[in-house]
């Protein structure tokens, strides 16, 4: 089994067999495997949104810059 890392702080997750949950001893996160997957999916969505926003801002700035040089 591969080692799991906390999606919040990056610490090592330990599996609690009786409760069927993962525990991060660094930050105290206590989640199921499905909850970990949801957290990671939301994080990826935020990263994609951030990347799209930066690309849009870059394109707008470039358009402005090139437009102002033609005057």
GIDA-V502175 format. One record per residue. N is the residue number from 0. RES is the residue in three letters. SS is DSSP state (H for helix, E for strand, - for the rest). PHI is phi as a letter, one per 30 degrees, with the letter a starting at -180 (999 if undefined). Layout:
n:N res:RES ss:SS phi:PHI
n:N res:RES ss:SS phi:PHI
This chain:
n:0 res:UNK ss:- phi:999
n:1 res:UNK ss:- phi:d
n:2 res:UNK ss:- phi:d
n:3 res:UNK ss:- phi:c
n:4 res:UNK ss:E phi:c
n:5 res:UNK ss:- phi:d
n:6 res:UNK ss:- phi:d
n:7 res:UNK ss:- phi:d
n:8 res:UNK ss:- phi:c
n:9 res:UNK ss:- phi:i
n:10 res:UNK ss:- phi:d
n:11 res:UNK ss:E phi:d
n:12 res:UNK ss:E phi:c
n:13 res:UNK ss:E phi:c
n:14 res:UNK ss:E phi:c
n:15 res:UNK ss:E phi:c
n:16 res:UNK ss:- phi:e
n:17 res:UNK ss:- phi:d
n:18 res:UNK ss:- phi:c
n:19 res:UNK ss:- phi:h
n:20 res:UNK ss:E phi:b
n:21 res:UNK ss:E phi:c
n:22 res:UNK ss:E phi:b
n:23 res:UNK ss:E phi:c
n:24 res:UNK ss:- phi:d
n:25 res:UNK ss:- phi:d
n:26 res:UNK ss:- phi:c
n:27 res:UNK ss:- phi:i
n:28 res:UNK ss:- phi:d
n:29 res:UNK ss:E phi:b
n:30 res:UNK ss:E phi:b
n:31 res:UNK ss:- phi:d
n:32 res:UNK ss:H phi:d
n:33 res:UNK ss:H phi:d
n:34 res:UNK ss:H phi:d
n:35 res:UNK ss:H phi:d
n:36 res:UNK ss:H phi:d
n:37 res:UNK ss:H phi:d
n:38 res:UNK ss:H phi:d
n:39 res:UNK ss:H phi:d
n:40 res:UNK ss:H phi:d
n:41 res:UNK ss:H phi:d
n:42 res:UNK ss:H phi:d
n:43 res:UNK ss:H phi:d
n:44 res:UNK ss:H phi:d
n:45 res:UNK ss:H phi:d
n:46 res:UNK ss:H phi:d
n:47 res:UNK ss:H phi:d
n:48 res:UNK ss:H phi:d
n:49 res:UNK ss:H phi:d
n:50 res:UNK ss:H phi:d
n:51 res:UNK ss:H phi:d
n:52 res:UNK ss:H phi:d
n:53 res:UNK ss:H phi:d
n:54 res:UNK ss:H phi:d
n:55 res:UNK ss:H phi:d
n:56 res:UNK ss:H phi:d
n:57 res:UNK ss:H phi:d
n:58 res:UNK ss:H phi:d
n:59 res:UNK ss:H phi:d
n:60 res:UNK ss:H phi:d
n:61 res:UNK ss:H phi:d
n:62 res:UNK ss:H phi:d
n:63 res:UNK ss:H phi:d
n:64 res:UNK ss:H phi:d
n:65 res:UNK ss:H phi:d
n:66 res:UNK ss:H phi:d
n:67 res:UNK ss:H phi:d
n:68 res:UNK ss:H phi:d
n:69 res:UNK ss:- phi:d
n:70 res:UNK ss:- phi:d
